[in-house]
Amino acid sequence: MIRTDERKQDLPEDMILIAEGLFFMGSTKQDITNLLELDHNIEAERLENEIPQHKVYLNAYLIDKYPVTNAQYKKFIESGGYMQKTFWSDDGWQYIVQAKPLENNELDGAFHDQADCPVVNISWYEAEAFASWAGKRLPTEAEWEKAARGTDGRIYPWGNEFDKTRLNCAEAKIEKPTAVTKYPQGQSIYGCFDMAGNVWEWTADWYDSQYYRYTSDKNPQGPTMAEKNPYFGRPEEVGISIYDLKPSPTSKALSGCKVLRGGSWNGSGIVHIRCSNRDYDEPTYKNDTIGFRCAKSPE
């Protein structure tokens, strides 16, 4: 058994050890009812993917204290990360061969934006490759949520009351990513920064809205495959309500999605940055609200 006090001296830089044990994952029906009373614009159906709340046991693991920054991602690019197939999954390598991100402006932010801001415009495949290069991996959805909310089932990393001064979200009206150290008052009980707001974060898991109804209660690794066409539309297309539950002329059916967590600078804090909120997108998708952090299993 790995105990926190045994590992503190050996922790990699800017990683936090999350001790083994149980935590509450997801939301109760009462949580959802309370949320709907606070935000009448959100469809009740879209919150059902957080039900039922359930206890999950996780082995000890390490997770980054901060989202990956522009400065860190720049090192990955400059070291030849996009030229070395060993860091990429087969699907990821096929993606960059076709998309050629080094030949367009997609990676400019890592070089020209503020160095200590989270890197954005990164697809899931690129996040996965960076993690491999760094000797890490992407966190599972369960690992991400435990690091954000601790073991007491709290709604936000700091407690149960929304406070716009603790994070970068729509209510803060900053309208862009901020330095990953800007909000120490918003860190989780474990000391993880930006688990709420700033940028959405990719996780390892495929997305399935029904996953909590059949998930394992010990070290869940996510579904073996993604739900097909879970909803229509993307957050930036549908405004304050992040899912379009019915097809519209401008909607694109999504398929084969990975889980995103944490909310971003352009999302409503009361709803989108809750520890239990689940979003998703296709692994090739990228925009200026999506970043990531890494995890690692103790040796």
N, C-alpha and C positions, 0 to 999 in steps of 0.2 A: 504494500500500500504506500502511495506517495503522499507525504504530508507537506503542507506549505512550509513549515519552518525548516524542513530538511533541504528545501530546494532554493531558498531565497538567495543564497550566495552564488548559485549557478545559473541564475536567470539570464537569458540573452538580453541585450540592451533594448529598452523600451518594450519589453513584453511582460505580461502579468500572469502569474500562476493562479488558475481557478481551481480550488480544491475539489476533490471528488465528493459526490453527494447528490441529494435530491433537490429539485426546485420545481416550482409551479410554472408550467408552460401553457400558453393560450389564455383565453378569457372565459369567464362564466357568463351565463345568460343574463345575470343581473348586471355584470359589467357592460354588456352590450346595451341593455335597456337604459342604463345611466348615460352612456355615451350618446345615444339617440336623442336624449332630452337636451343635451348640450349642443348638438349639431343636427338641425332638422333638414339639412341639405343632403345628407348621406343616406344611401339606400341600405335598409336593414340587411338585405340579402348579401351584400358585399362583405359584411362582418362575420358571416357564418363560417368562414374558413378558419376562424380563431377558436371555434368551439369543437369539442368540449375542453375546458381547462383540465389538465392532467398532470400527475407527478411524473417526472423523468429523472432517472439516475444517470449521471455522467461521470466517467472517469476523470481524473485530473487532466488538465490541458493548459497550454499557454496560448495567450491571445495578445495581439498588438495593443499597446496602450493608446495609440492614435491610428487614424486612417493613414494609409500610405500617402506620402506627400509628393509634390512635384519633384523636389530634390532627390528623393529616393528613387522615383521612377526614372528620372533622368540618368541615374547611374546604371540602371538596367539597360536602357537604350544604348548608352555609350559603351557599355561592356560587350555589345554585340548580341544582346538577348534576342533581338528579332532575326538574327542570322543563324542561331544555333537551335536546330530542331530538337535537341535533347530536352529542352525545357518545355516543349509543346506537346499537347495531346495530338493524336492524328487529326481530329476534327479542327483543333486550334491551328495546326500548321496549314491545313487546307484553307482555313479562313484567311490567314494573313497572306498566303500566296495569291489568293483571289482579290482580297481587299487592298493589299499593298499599302498599309498604313504609313510606312516610312516615306512613301512617294507623294503623299498629300499633306494637308495641314492638320490632320487629326491629332498629332502628337506635339504640336507647337506649344501647348500649354505647359508641358513638363519643362520646357526650356525658357519660356518667356513670362509665365504667370508667377505669382508670389511663391517663393520656394517652399515655405512652410504651410501652404494651403494644400488640401487634399487634391491629388491628381484626379481629373475627371475625363470624360470622353474615352473611357476605357471599357472595352467589351469584357464579357465574362471570360472569354478565352485568353485575353491579354492578362487579366487579373490572375488566372490560373497559372500562366507561364511565369509571371513575376514571382509568385509564391514559390514555384519550383526552383527558380533561380536563387531565391533567398534562402533555400533550404527549409521552406515552410509549406503551408497548404492553405486553402480557404477554409474558414470555419464552417461547421455544419450549422444548419438553422438553429438547432437546439443549443449548440455552444454559443452562438451569437446571442441568443435570448437570455441565457443564464448570465453571461458577462454583463448584459445590459441591466437586468432587473434583480439579480441576486436570488435569494431563496424564499423571499416573503411575498412574492406575487405582486409587487408594486407596479403601478401603471407606467410611471416614468422613471428614469434612472435614479433620480433624487428623491422620489416619493410618490404620492398619489394626487398632488395638486399641480395643474399646469402653471408654469411660470415662464413667460417669454423672455425674461432676463437671463435665463440659464442656457440658452441655445440660439442657434441661427435657424430660424424658420420664417414662414411668411409674415407672421405677426411682428417680427423684428425689423422688417422692411429694409434689410441690407441688400437683398436681391443678388447675391453672389456668394460663392464659398468664402469662408474666413479661415484664418490660421487655426490649425488643429489644437493649439494650446489656449485659444482665446476664452474658453468657457470652463475654467476649473470648477465653478459652482454647479456645473451640469454633469459632472462625472458620475459614473456608477459607484455603487458601494465598494467595488473592487478597485476603483481608480482608473477605469477606462474612460477616455474623453470622446465626445462627439458620438456617443451611442444614440443620441437623439438629435436629429437635425443635421445641418451642414450638407452632407451628401448621403444618398442611399448607398448601401453597401451590398455587394454581391456575396452570396454564401454558396457553399458547395452543392446544396440540394436542388434536385428537380422540384418543380412546383406542382402540387396537387391540392386543390381546395378541400378535398375530403381526407387528407392524410392523417389528421388528428384522430379520425375515427377508427383507424387501424394501425397506427404507429406502434413501434416497440416502446416499452417504458424504460429501456436501458440502452444508452448510447445509440439513439436512432441516427441512421445515416441518410434519411430521406427516402422517397419513393424510388423504385427501380427504374421507373420511366415517368415522364411528365404527363400531366393531364392534357388532353387534346382540346385546343380552342376553349380555354377556361372562361374568357370574357372577350369583349371587343373594345378596342381603343387603348390608348396610352395616357398616362397622367397629364401630359402637356396638351392633349387634345380635348380633354373633357372637363377641365377646370377644377373647381373645388372638390367635386366628387371624383375620386381617382379611377373609378371603373365605369365603363359604359355597359350596363347590363343588357341592353338591347342593341342590335346592329343599327348603324346609321350609314348614310351614303359615304361618309369620310372615314369610317372605321375600318381597320384591318384586323382580321382574325389572327390572333397570336397562337403559336404552337411551339411545343418543346421548350418551355420556359424554365429559367432558374429563379430561385427565390432572392428577392431584394429585401433588405431590412433597414430600419432606422429613420426614414423620412429625410427631407432635404430642406435647403434654404427657401424653396418656393412652395412648400406644402404647409397646410394648416396644422399648427402644432397640436391642438387639442386632439385631433384624430390621427394624423399621419405619423407622428413621432412617438406614439406609444410603444412600449417595449414589445407588445404582443402583435402589433400591426404587421400584416404580411402583404408584400407586393411581389411583383415578378416581371420578367421580360425575357425576350429571346436572347440567347448567349452572344449573338452578333450585335445586339443593340448597344448604343452608347449615346450619351448626351452630357450636358454640363451639370447635371444633378446626380450623377452616378459615379461612385468611387468604390473603395474596398479596403479591408484590413486583412491581415493574415493570422493564422493560428499554427500551432505546432503541438505534437504529442511529446511529452517528456521522455527522455531517453532512459 
